[in-house]
Amino acid sequence: MWVALQSDNPVEISFAQHCLNEAGLWNAVLDDASQAFSGIAGVQGRRLIVNEADAEEASRVLLEAGVACRSPEDRGVEPLF
């Protein structure tokens, strides 16, 4: 799976998910419920994932829609430090 977008903005996640759905690309939102239990909004952020095979297409779709997403080369991995 490739993390296309991580955001604590539910509108941004919803719009990006809509764009991917319209393009026929499978996607899912992770960490949606965990924010409700964290007690602090914006700490974790929700992650929008797509299949790695669709990373290039998903990136193109999101960038055309004006959504600042990760680069497909990034593979959604962030350094710990």
N, C-alpha and C positions, 0 to 999 in steps of 0.2 A: 504494500500500500504506500501511496505517496501523499504526504501532507501538503495539500495545495495552499491552505490558508489557515492561520491561527489568529483568532480575534476574540475579544470580549464583547464585541458589538453584534447583538443578535440580528440586527437588520442587515449588516454586511454579510454575515454567514447565510442568512436566508436568501438574499439576492444572488450570491454566488452559487448557492445550491440550485436556485431556480434556473440560472443560466446553464449550469451543467445538465440539469434535467431536460431542458429544451433542446440541448445538443445530443441527447440520448446517451449521456455518459453516466455510468453508475457512480454514486457518491454516498457518503454517510457522514454524519456529524458525531464526533466523539466528545466526551466530557460535558455533554449537555446537562446531565443531571448533577454532576459533581459540583458545579458552581452553586447549586441550591444548598448544598451541605457545607460548603466552605465558609460561609458567613461573610465573605469579603468578595464583592463583585470585582471581576477583572483580574484576579490573582492568577488563575490557571488559563483561562481563555478556552474557547471551543476550537476544535480542530476539524477541518473539512478534509476528508480523504477521498482519493480516487484510486483505481487500479493503476499500478505502475506502468502497465502497457498503454494506458490512456493519458499519461502525464503530459506529453507534448501537446496533444489535442486539448486537454483540459486547460493547460496554461494559455494556449492561443485563445480559447473561448473566453476565459476570464479576463485576459488583457484587452481583448476587443470590447468587452463590456465595461472596461474601466476599473476592474478590480485588481488591486495590487496583490498579486499572488507570488508564491515562491518560484524560483527557477526550477525547471525539471531536473537540472543537474544537481540541485541542492539535495534532492531525495528526502527533504523534510527532516533532516537530522540537524539538531542544534548542538553546539558544544556545551558541555556542562559548566565550563569555566571560561 
